[in-house]
Amino acid sequence: MFGALELGLIYGAMALGVYLTFKVLNFPDLTVDGSFTTGGATAASLIIAGVNPYLATAAAIGAGLIAGYITGLLHTKGGIDGLLAGILTMIGLWSINLRIMGKANLPLLREDTVFTFLRENMWLGTWISIAILLVFTLILKFAIDWFLTTDLGLAIQATGNNREMIRSLGVNTDNTTMLTLALSNGFVALCGALVAQYQGFSDISMGIGLILVGLASVILGQAVFGSRNIFMSSLGALLGSVIYRLIIFLALRAGLDTNDMKLTTALLVVIALLLPRWGFLKRIPSLRGRGNRAASSVPQGTTDTKDPAEIADIPAAATGAPTGKEG
């Protein structure tokens, strides 16, 4: 259970990156499968070469930024469809990642990593490591929240909502697209670097199918918590990653074959997409509907929220409504 929570929080960085492209920019970026491995490969290679693990992790973020920027260049300057641009970058990164690592797998079991301090103090798998990772992921979440409220962040949101409109106001949508794709894949590469150090190795196939995991996290979180504003949307993506890992953990404990993991992930995405359409989640009191219920209890033309029971007890004559007794 503790391991599932730790992995869920680590993969939260990847979920936030996917949230930026799929929800904010409205861009189907498949670079994620490649940039995740690029982050792990870069960090592992530098750590083995004797580089400080924190500097190696920072270099991994830089490699992810470059990968996302290349996808943006192909799409904006090359005129290539966004989906195809991501696929092309992902395929190219496979060979680049092999070049970076030199072989298909790099072990890190005897190397110092960012988790070495936690392991030496026997904190991994405890509430202490979970608290540290929670603080780290919340810092990333609030950084994204703040950035999206700046002028540049608002321009990025407008690019995803109505590209033609924001372009008519003088915003260069090519630049906002390339920047968002770079930032997104920087988060994904950070996640790859952390996962490689957490599990003790980097593998060439560690990113295969990761885009589905990212989508499952974002969709699960927003199906439960909603997406009324930036705060709730990013929180949903983050907690969706934890929920996904817990579901996988419970499924494995129940005896699920590991060969069925991809199928399970696909089914989770389908269920998360269909439940809101069927109105199932609307019947469950949760964070998703509190804002809407509070707004519905405010009488028109006022700003004070009243208890619905109080509103129901107001005599009809006091409101000026017809009572049926008037002649």
N, C-alpha and C positions, 0 to 999 in steps of 0.2 A: 504493500500500500504506500509506504513512504517513497519507495523508488518510483512508483507511478506518479505521485505528486511532484517529485523532483523533476522527472522527465516532462511532465505537463507544463511546469513553469519554465523550463529551459526551452521547450518548443513554443512557448508563448511568444518569444522573439520572432520566430518564423511566422506565427499566426498574425502578428502585428504587421509584418511585411506584406503578407498576402492581403490583409485588410486594406492597406494603402492602395494597392493596384486594383483589386477586384471591386471594392466597395467605394473608395474615394475617387479614384481615377476612372473607374469603370473600364478597365483594360484587362483582357484575358492573357496574363503573362505566364508563359510556361517555362521561363528561364529558371524558375525556382528549383527544378530538379537538378539543374547543372550547377547553379551558384551555391546551393547547399553543400554539395561535394567540394566545390572550389574552396569554400571556407574551411572545411575540415582538412582538405589536402594541404592548403597553404599553412595553416596553423601547425599541423603535424610535422611537415617538412622542416619548418623553421625551428620548432622545439627540438627535434632530433639534431639539428645543426647547432644547437646550443644557445639559441635566442631565448630571451626572457619570454615566458608564456603569455604575459600580458601584451608585450609588443607583438608577439606572433598572432595573438587574437586581433589586435588592431590592424595588422597587415591583412588578415583574412577579411576584415570588414572592407578594407580598401579594394581587395580583389573582387568582392561582391559588388561594390559600387561601380567598378569598371565594367563588369559583366552586364549589369542593368543598363548602364549608359550605352553600351554597344547595341543592346536590343532597341533602346530608344532611337539611336541613330539610324538603324535599319528601317525602323517604322516611319520616322518623321522625315529624314533626309533622303532615304532610299525609296520611300513610297511603298514599302512592303507591308502587307497586311499584318496587324499586330500579333495575331495568333501564329502566323508563319514566322515572323521575326523572332518570337520567343523560342519556337522549335529549332530554328537554325542556330541560334546562340547556344541552346541546350546541347545540341548535337556536337557543335564545335568544342564546347567545354569538356566533353568526354575525353577527347584526345589531349586537351590542355591539362586536364587534371591528372591524366596518366603521366604526362611529361613532368608535372610538378612533383609527383610522388616518386616517379621512377619505377614503380611497380604497382600492382593492384591493391596492396594492403600495407599499411605502415603501423606497427605496434608502438604503443606509448606507455606500456606497463612499467618501465623502469625510468621514465622521464618525469621531470617536474612539470606539473600543469597548474592551471588556476584552481584545481580542486585538491591539490596536494595538501594544502594547509588543513582542509576539512577532513581528509583521510587520516592524516597524522594525529589529529585530535579526536578521531573516532566520531566525527559529527555527521558524516554522510549517513543518510538513512534515519536521521533524527529530526525533531522539530526545529533544531537550530539551523540545519542546512536548508530546510524548507522556508524558514523565516528569512534567511539571507537571500535566497533565490526570489522570494516574494518581493522583498524590497527592491532587488535589482530589476525585476520585470515591471514593477510599478513605476520605477524611475523612467524606464523606456516608454511606458504607457502615457505618463504625464508629459513627457517630452513631445510625444506625437500630438497629444491634445493641445499643448501650447503652440506647437508649430502650425497646426491647422487653423488656429485662430489669428495668426499673423496675416499681413496683406498677401504674402506669397502663398501661405496655406489656403487662404480664401480663394485665390486665383486658381490653385490646384483643384479645389472642390468645384469651382465653377467650370473648369475644364472638363471634369467628369460629368457634370450635370448638363451643360449646354455649351459645347465647344464653339459653335458659331456665334453665339451671343457674346461670350467673353472675348472672342477674337475681334468682334466689332468694337469693343471698348479699348482696343489697343494692346491686349495681353498677347504675348508670344506663346501660343499653346504648344509649340514644338519644345520650347525650353521647359515648360512646366511638366510636359510628358516625360522628357528625358530625365529631369531631376527626380520625379516621383519613382520612376523605374529604378534609378540608381539607388535611391534611399531604401526602397523596398528590398532589393537584392542585397544591400548592405546588411539589413536586419537578418535576412535569410542566411547570409554567409556567417554572420556572428553566431547564429544558432548552430550552423554546421560545425564551427570551430569549437563551441562549447560541448556539443554532443560527442565529437571525436575525443575530446579530453575527458569527458565524463565516462565514456564507455571503454576508453583505453586503446583505441585504434581508429584509423581512418581507412575507409574502404571505397573503392571506385564506384560501387553500386549503392552506397548508403543514401543517395538522393532519389533513387528510382521510386516513382509514385508519390513523392512527397507533396506535390501540388494537391493531390486528393486529400492528404492529411490536413493540409492548410485550409482547404475549402471546408472540410468537415468541421474543423475547429471554429472557423468564422461563422458558418451557417448554423451550427449547433448553438453557439453562444448567442447569436442574434435571434434565433428562434425562441430562446428562453427569456433573454433579457431585453429584446427589442432593439430598435435603432432610432430612438426619437432624437438623439443628439450625439455629438462626438464622444462625450464622456461615456455614455452607455454603449455606444457602438464599439469603441476600443476595449472597454471592459468586457463586453460580450465575447470579443475575439480572444482576449486573454484567458478568460475563464472557460471558454469553449475548448481551448487546448487542454486544460486540466480535466474537464468533463470527458473529453475524448479518450485521454489516457486512462482515466478511471474505468470507463466502459470496456476498453480493451483489456485492462487488468482483470476485471471481473469476468469477462468472457473467457480468458485463458484459465482462470481459476475454476471456471465451470466445466473445463475440459475441451474448449474449442481448439481445433487443429490449427497450428501456426500457419499452415499452408492456405488457410481460409481468411487470413488477415485482410488482404486487399478487398475481398468480397464483402467482408464485414464492414470495412470503411465505406465502400460504395453504398451499402444498404443504409448505413447511418446518415449519409448525405441525403439519400432519397427520402428517408423518414423525416429528417429535419426540414426538408423542403415541402413535404406534403402536409405535415401536421398543422402548420398555420393556415393553409388553404382549406383544410377540413374544419377549421374553427376549434380544434381540440384544445390548443393552448389558451384560447380566449376564455375557456370555462374554468381555468385554474388561476386562483388569486396569486399573483407573482409580481415581480418588479416590472414585468412587461406592461401591465395595464394600470399601474397606480397613477401615473401621470394623466392618462386619459380619464380615469374615474374622477380624479380630483377636479379636472377642468369641467367635467359635465355637471358637477354639483354647484357651480358658480352661476347665480342668476344673471340673466342677460343684462348688460349695462352696469354691472358692479364688479368690484375686484375682491370682495370678501367671500370667502368660502363658507358655506353653511352646511350643516348636517342635513342630508336628504330627508331625515325624519322630521326635522324642524320645518322644512319647506312644505312637507306634506300636511303638517298640522295648521298652516296658515289658513284662516277662513277665506272662502271665495270672495266674500264682500270686500275684504281688505285688499285684495289684489285687483279688484275691479272687474273680475271675470263674471260672466252671466251665471246666475244660479238656477234659472228655470222657473223662479217664483214671480218674476216681474211680469206685470200685465201690460 
